[in-house]
Amino acid sequence: MNNLSYVKKAIITAACIALCVVLPTAFHAIPNAGSILSPMHIPVLLCGMICGWPMGLLCGIAGPVMSSLITQMPSFAYLPSMLVELAVYGLITGLAMKIIRTGNLYADLYINLLIGMLSGRVIAGICRALIFSGGSYSMAAWVSSYFVTAWPGIVLHLILIPAIVIALEKARLIPARYPQKGK
């Protein structure tokens, strides 16, 4: 996935930023689907995994800002903590894809996703507790909002994102992580 040209990375990143606007709009048509399924997380995690940490970080920052400016989702009150969470997702998934090389694409993708999603939630929770909510944010509120309410989204991401990456590889839209020798 490191063999993508800068232009391809820029195009994929722009598409992911656009998806950060479109997906929440579609999901919010269903009551509470946005907060439960976290649709904006999908393009940011994909961008970090496919394009690397600089583009993943850019998508994690620009996606929620653009969505907030265009659709008012997330609201300006919730935007700072979401910016932190998604920026960490893009950064960590991009770095982890560079570092983690087990020799098995599925293992790489799942390890990467688990590390990225946990890191984003932990760092966003710390920022909410220390900065954005000024000491009124509890451990119970963090667990409830980032894990209990979001568990359907976490499961969706763990199923959907590896499937998308593998499909993009099989369609040769992104370079194979482990090219097969002899073909």
Secondary structure, 3 states (H helix, E strand, C coil): CCCCCHHHHHHHHHHHHHHHHHHHHHHCCCCCHHHHHCCCHHHHHHHHHHHCHHHHHHHHHHHHHHHHHHHCCCCCCCHHHHHHHHHHHHHHHHHHHHHCCCCCHHHHHHHHHHHHHHHHHHHHHHHHHHHHCCCCCCHHHHHHHHHHCCHHHHHHHHHHHHHHHHHHHHCCCCCCCCCCCCC
